[in-house]
Amino acid sequence: LHWLASIGMPVSDLVKLATGAEEVQQAYESMNQQRATLDYDIDGMVMKVNAIRDQNYMGFLARTPRWASAYKFPAQEVETQLLDVEFQVGRTGVLTPVARLAPVNVGGVVVSNATLHNLDEIARLDAKINDWVIVQRAGDVIPKISQVNVSRRESVTDIPIPEACPVCDGPLQKEEVALRCIGGLTCTAQLRESIRHFASRKAMDIDGFGEKLADQLVARQLVSTLADIYDLTNDQVMSLEGYGQKSTDNLLAAIEKSKDTTLGRFIFALGIKGVGETMGQTLASHFGQLEPLIAASSEDLQKIDGVGEVLADSIYLFFHDEPMIEQIQRMKDAGVQWPHEEVEIVDAIFEGKTFVVTGTLSHFSRDEAKKRLEAAGAKVSGSVSKKTDFLLAGEAAGSKLKKAQDLGVQVLTEQEILQMLNLE
């Protein structure tokens, strides 16, 4: 860095060479004191080994170098008053309490709202309306109430807990630490969020289909189910605020384009409770088509790696909801389609065996290696344990290799795996 500065490159004047833990800590405390006076925001410092030779010797983990580490500053905290609490309804019906605060500057950002997460968090904080609270931005990003200043408490009232959904007035169900509206898509808040999720980039990827459009479609009652998206007409879209002929043509073209998708994306887009992007693809790869998934029992679903009883029941109940099956059929009739998911069938030579993959592979990516191993009957885990049977170690294998050796796990090279799978 000093050399870069000597040839005219801009280098921070906070750079400091430290020898030993004590000097590192001194540099950290000095920088933390200066952060409020800087012209830019920082949330910590980075400690690096200073010799290139030593950096090369220490190498890298999967995502980070061993010779560098972030040392984060504590979150900045400011006191303000809790004015009210509102409960917002999410896509799956869960009610999230949001604190309305007297506006306050926290780390250069004016904060007037902060999540209270759930009922247990409200109870843990013992927060009440008109309390003075300590606010921080978690990771210097997300506003959060860390504690209540009870010494300033006066004229406070309990936070009112809803007895019905604040949006649709439907019944609520208590689930562990959460309240959930069970109205489904009859609740406009859940409908609006479900539409946004369905159209999102990692789901059906309908370009230009954002929050404002979802709000208008629900408010105008043009969309009351996911399938209604594919019935939208030129005149309906043209009637929306901000839509002329060109923007209408673009939206309808994007909706038409989304009909050619993949099964994994479609499953994810449906918004099944507990099914994210990865699980959507897992289900698609396992069943190949939608019909076997719809017909699967909870017991069948629990045989899939990563699917427990709770998730299996959630998937089973979703596909045994008659109105949802009708929606899916409407979307297929409108032209929504996907290719059959092909899973390569090979001899199940690793049936019942657990693998972990680490390091850089030369013949295929880690994802491809995982698919090859799973097709051969193996279960692929992300961490080494006593239950691990084999470690597939590529170049620059890191701590997983050492742990496998310590536990006596058999280590296989990429070449050995290629031979065992007859892929040479």
C-alpha positions in Angstrom: 0.0 0.0 0.0 2.9 2.4 0.7 4.3 1.6 -2.7 0.9 2.3 -4.3 0.8 5.7 -2.5 4.4 6.5 -3.7 3.3 6.2 -7.4 0.3 8.4 -6.8 -2.5 6.0 -6.1 -5.1 7.2 -3.5 -4.5 5.2 -0.3 -6.3 5.6 3.0 -4.3 7.4 5.6 -5.8 5.1 8.3 -3.5 2.2 7.1 -1.2 1.2 10.0 1.5 -1.5 10.4 1.0 -3.4 13.7 3.2 -6.0 15.4 1.4 -8.3 17.8 -2.1 -8.4 19.2 -1.7 -5.4 21.5 -0.8 -3.1 18.6 -3.7 -4.5 16.5 -6.1 -3.7 19.3 -4.7 -0.2 19.7 -5.2 0.4 16.0 -8.8 -0.9 16.2 -9.7 1.4 19.1 -8.1 4.4 17.4 -10.0 3.8 14.2 -13.2 3.3 16.0 -12.8 6.7 17.7 -12.1 8.3 14.3 -15.0 6.7 12.4 -17.5 9.5 13.2 -15.2 12.2 11.8 -14.6 10.5 8.5 -16.1 11.6 5.2 -17.3 8.0 4.5 -18.9 5.2 6.4 -16.9 2.3 7.8 -18.1 -0.6 9.9 -14.8 -2.1 10.9 -11.2 -2.7 9.8 -9.4 -5.5 8.0 -6.3 -7.2 9.5 -3.9 -8.7 6.9 -0.7 -10.6 7.1 1.8 -8.1 5.6 4.2 -10.5 3.7 3.1 -11.8 0.3 5.2 -14.9 0.9 3.3 -15.7 4.1 0.0 -15.0 2.4 0.8 -17.5 -0.3 1.8 -20.1 2.3 -1.4 -19.6 4.3 -3.7 -19.8 1.3 -7.5 -19.6 1.1 -10.6 -21.2 2.5 -13.6 -21.7 0.2 -14.6 -18.0 0.2 -12.0 -16.1 2.3 -8.2 -15.9 2.6 -6.7 -17.3 5.8 -4.3 -14.3 5.9 -7.0 -11.6 6.3 -9.9 -11.1 8.7 -12.5 -8.4 9.3 -12.6 -6.9 12.8 -16.0 -5.2 13.1 -16.8 -2.2 15.2 -19.7 -2.4 17.7 -23.0 -1.0 16.3 -23.6 2.6 17.0 -26.4 3.2 19.5 -28.8 6.1 20.0 -31.7 6.7 22.3 -35.2 7.6 21.1 -38.8 7.2 22.0 -41.1 4.3 20.9 -44.3 6.1 19.7 -46.4 3.1 18.4 -46.2 -0.4 17.1 -47.9 -1.6 13.9 -48.2 -5.2 12.8 -47.4 -6.0 9.1 -48.6 -9.1 7.4 -46.1 -11.0 5.2 -46.5 -13.4 2.3 -47.0 -16.4 4.5 -49.4 -14.6 6.8 -46.9 -14.0 9.7 -47.5 -10.8 11.6 -44.3 -8.8 12.2 -44.4 -6.0 14.8 -42.8 -2.8 13.6 -41.8 -0.1 16.0 -42.6 3.5 15.0 -39.9 5.7 16.5 -39.3 9.4 17.0 -36.9 10.0 14.1 -33.3 9.8 15.2 -29.9 9.9 13.4 -28.1 6.5 13.7 -24.7 6.4 12.0 -25.6 9.0 9.4 -29.1 7.5 8.6 -32.4 8.9 10.0 -34.3 6.0 11.5 -38.0 6.1 12.3 -38.9 2.4 12.1 -37.4 -0.7 13.6 -38.5 -4.3 13.5 -39.5 -6.0 16.8 -39.4 -9.4 15.1 -42.0 -11.3 17.1 -44.0 -11.5 20.3 -41.2 -13.1 22.2 -38.9 -10.2 21.3 -41.4 -7.7 22.7 -41.6 -9.8 25.9 -37.8 -10.1 26.2 -37.4 -6.3 25.8 -40.4 -5.6 28.0 -41.1 -2.8 25.5 -44.1 -0.5 26.0 -45.6 2.4 24.1 -43.8 5.7 25.0 -40.8 3.9 26.4 -37.3 5.4 25.7 -35.4 2.7 23.8 -31.8 2.2 22.5 -31.7 1.8 18.7 -28.8 0.4 16.7 -28.3 -0.6 13.1 -27.4 -4.3 13.0 -24.4 -4.6 10.8 -24.7 -0.9 10.3 -27.7 -1.6 8.1 -30.9 -2.8 9.7 -32.5 -0.7 12.5 -33.0 -2.7 15.7 -34.1 -2.0 19.3 -31.4 -3.5 21.5 -32.9 -2.5 24.9 -35.3 -0.3 26.9 -34.2 2.5 29.2 -36.5 1.6 32.1 -35.0 4.5 34.2 -36.9 6.9 31.9 -40.2 5.0 31.9 -43.3 7.0 32.6 -46.9 7.2 31.2 -46.4 4.0 29.2 -49.0 1.6 27.9 -48.7 -2.0 26.9 -48.3 -2.8 23.2 -51.7 -3.9 21.9 -51.5 -7.4 20.5 -54.0 -8.0 17.6 -56.8 -10.4 18.1 -57.6 -10.5 14.3 -55.6 -9.8 11.1 -55.0 -6.0 10.9 -55.5 -6.2 7.1 -58.4 -8.6 6.4 -59.8 -8.9 10.0 -59.5 -12.7 9.6 -58.7 -15.1 12.4 -55.1 -15.4 13.7 -53.3 -18.6 14.7 -50.5 -18.7 17.3 -47.4 -20.6 16.0 -44.5 -20.8 18.5 -43.3 -17.1 18.6 -45.4 -15.8 15.8 -49.0 -14.9 15.0 -50.2 -16.0 11.6 -53.3 -14.8 9.6 -54.9 -18.0 8.2 -56.8 -16.1 5.5 -54.4 -17.1 2.7 -54.9 -15.2 -0.6 -58.2 -13.8 0.6 -56.1 -11.5 2.8 -55.0 -8.7 0.5 -51.6 -8.3 2.2 -50.7 -12.0 1.6 -52.1 -11.8 -1.9 -50.0 -8.7 -2.7 -46.8 -10.3 -1.3 -47.5 -13.6 -3.0 -47.9 -11.9 -6.4 -44.6 -10.0 -5.9 -42.9 -13.3 -4.9 -44.4 -15.2 -7.9 -43.1 -12.6 -10.3 -39.7 -12.1 -8.7 -36.4 -12.7 -10.5 -35.6 -16.1 -9.0 -39.2 -17.3 -9.4 -41.2 -16.6 -12.7 -38.9 -13.7 -13.5 -41.5 -11.3 -14.9 -39.5 -8.2 -15.8 -41.1 -4.9 -14.6 -43.5 -6.6 -12.2 -42.8 -4.7 -9.0 -44.4 -3.6 -5.8 -46.4 -0.7 -7.2 -47.9 -2.9 -9.9 -48.8 -5.6 -7.4 -50.5 -2.9 -5.2 -52.5 -1.6 -8.1 -53.6 -5.0 -9.3 -54.8 -6.0 -5.9 -56.5 -2.7 -5.1 -58.3 -2.7 -8.5 -59.3 -6.4 -7.9 -57.8 -7.3 -11.3 -55.7 -10.1 -9.7 -57.1 -12.2 -6.8 -55.2 -15.4 -7.5 -51.7 -16.1 -9.0 -53.4 -17.6 -12.1 -55.1 -14.2 -12.8 -51.7 -12.8 -13.8 -51.9 -14.8 -17.0 -55.4 -13.5 -17.8 -54.5 -9.8 -17.7 -55.6 -8.0 -20.9 -54.2 -5.0 -22.7 -57.2 -2.8 -21.6 -56.8 -3.8 -18.0 -53.1 -2.9 -17.9 -53.6 0.3 -19.8 -56.1 1.4 -17.2 -53.4 1.3 -14.5 -51.6 4.5 -13.3 -48.3 5.0 -15.1 -49.0 2.6 -18.0 -49.1 3.7 -21.6 -49.2 1.5 -24.7 -45.4 0.8 -24.7 -45.1 -0.1 -21.1 -48.3 -2.2 -21.3 -46.8 -4.1 -24.3 -43.5 -4.6 -22.4 -45.4 -6.0 -19.3 -47.6 -8.4 -21.3 -44.5 -9.6 -23.3 -42.7 -10.2 -20.0 -45.7 -12.2 -18.7 -45.8 -14.2 -21.9 -42.1 -14.9 -21.7 -42.4 -16.2 -18.2 -44.5 -19.0 -19.3 -41.4 -20.9 -20.5 -39.8 -21.7 -17.1 -38.3 -24.6 -15.2 -40.1 -26.9 -12.7 -37.8 -25.8 -9.9 -38.6 -22.1 -10.5 -42.4 -22.8 -10.7 -42.4 -24.7 -7.4 -40.5 -21.9 -5.7 -42.8 -19.3 -7.2 -45.9 -20.9 -5.8 -44.9 -19.8 -2.3 -45.2 -23.0 -0.4 -44.4 -22.4 3.3 -40.8 -23.6 4.0 -39.9 -24.1 0.3 -37.1 -21.8 -0.9 -35.3 -21.7 -4.2 -32.9 -24.6 -3.3 -35.7 -26.9 -2.0 -37.8 -26.0 -5.1 -35.0 -27.4 -7.3 -34.5 -30.4 -5.0 -38.2 -31.3 -5.4 -38.0 -30.8 -9.2 -35.0 -33.0 -9.5 -36.5 -35.7 -7.3 -39.9 -36.0 -9.0 -39.0 -34.8 -12.5 -42.6 -33.5 -13.1 -45.3 -31.8 -11.1 -47.8 -34.6 -11.1 -45.8 -37.1 -9.0 -45.0 -34.3 -6.5 -48.7 -33.5 -6.2 -49.5 -37.2 -5.6 -46.7 -37.7 -3.0 -47.6 -38.5 0.5 -46.0 -36.9 3.5 -44.1 -40.1 4.1 -42.8 -40.0 0.5 -41.6 -36.4 0.9 -39.8 -37.2 4.1 -37.5 -39.6 2.2 -36.0 -36.6 0.4 -32.8 -35.2 1.8 -33.5 -32.0 3.7 -37.3 -32.6 4.1 -38.5 -33.2 7.6 -41.9 -33.9 9.0 -43.0 -30.3 9.3 -41.9 -29.3 5.8 -43.3 -32.5 4.3 -46.7 -31.8 5.9 -46.6 -28.2 4.6 -45.9 -29.4 1.0 -48.6 -32.1 1.3 -51.3 -29.8 2.5 -50.4 -27.2 -0.1 -51.0 -29.6 -3.0 -54.2 -31.0 -1.4 -55.8 -27.5 -1.4 -58.4 -27.8 -4.2 -58.4 -24.1 -5.1 -54.6 -24.1 -5.5 -54.7 -27.2 -7.8 -57.3 -25.3 -9.9 -54.9 -22.3 -10.1 -52.1 -24.5 -11.2 -54.2 -26.1 -13.9 -55.3 -22.6 -15.1 -51.7 -21.6 -15.4 -50.8 -24.7 -17.4 -53.9 -24.1 -19.6 -52.6 -20.5 -20.2 -49.3 -22.0 -21.5 -47.0 -22.1 -18.5 -44.7 -25.0 -19.1 -41.3 -26.5 -18.2 -39.1 -29.2 -19.6 -39.0 -32.6 -17.9 -36.3 -32.6 -15.2 -33.8 -35.4 -16.2 -31.8 -37.0 -13.4 -28.9 -39.1 -14.7 -29.3 -42.6 -13.5 -26.1 -44.5 -12.7 -25.3 -47.5 -10.5 -26.0 -46.6 -6.9 -22.5 -47.5 -5.8 -22.6 -44.9 -3.0 -26.0 -45.8 -1.7 -26.3 -44.8 2.0 -22.9 -43.1 2.0 -22.3 -39.5 3.1 -19.9 -37.3 1.2 -18.4 -33.9 1.7 -16.8 -32.0 -1.2 -14.0 -29.5 -0.6 -11.4 -27.7 -2.6 -11.2 -26.8 -6.3 -12.1 -29.5 -8.8 -10.8 -29.5 -12.4 -13.2 -31.8 -14.2 -16.5 -30.4 -12.9 -17.9 -27.8 -10.5 -18.8 -28.6 -6.9 -22.5 -28.4 -7.9 -22.0 -30.9 -10.7 -19.9 -33.2 -8.4 -22.7 -33.1 -5.9 -25.3 -34.1 -8.6 -23.1 -36.9 -9.8 -22.6 -38.3 -6.3 -26.3 -38.0 -5.5 -27.2 -39.8 -8.7 -24.9 -42.6 -7.5 -26.9 -42.8 -4.3 -24.8 -40.6 -2.0 -25.9 -38.0 0.4 -23.8 -34.8 0.1 -23.3 -32.8 3.3 -21.8 -29.4 3.8 -19.7 -30.2 6.9 -17.4 -33.1 8.0 -18.5 -35.1 11.0 -18.2 -38.6 12.5 -21.1 -39.6 10.1 -19.1 -38.6 7.0 -18.0 -41.7 5.0 -15.9 -39.9 2.3 -14.3 -36.5 1.6 -13.8 -35.6 -2.0 -10.8 -33.3 -1.9 -9.8 -31.0 -4.7 -6.9 -28.5 -5.0 -6.4 -26.1 -2.0 -8.6 -28.2 0.3 -8.8 -26.4 3.6 -10.0 -27.1 7.1 -12.4 -29.8 6.0 -9.5 -31.9 4.9 -7.7 -31.6 8.2 -10.9 -32.4 10.1 -11.5 -35.4 7.9 -8.0 -36.7 8.5 -8.4 -36.1 12.3 -11.6 -38.1 12.3 -10.2 -40.9 10.1 -12.6 -40.2 7.2 -11.5 -41.7 3.9 -10.2 -39.0 1.5 -10.7 -39.5 -2.2 -9.1 -37.5 -5.0 -11.0 -36.3 -8.0 -9.3 -38.9 -10.2 -10.4 -41.7 -7.9 -14.0 -40.5 -8.0 -13.9 -40.3 -11.8 -12.7 -43.9 -11.9 -15.4 -45.1 -9.5 -18.1 -43.4 -11.5 -16.7 -44.6 -14.8 -16.3 -41.0 -16.0 -12.6 -41.1 -17.2 
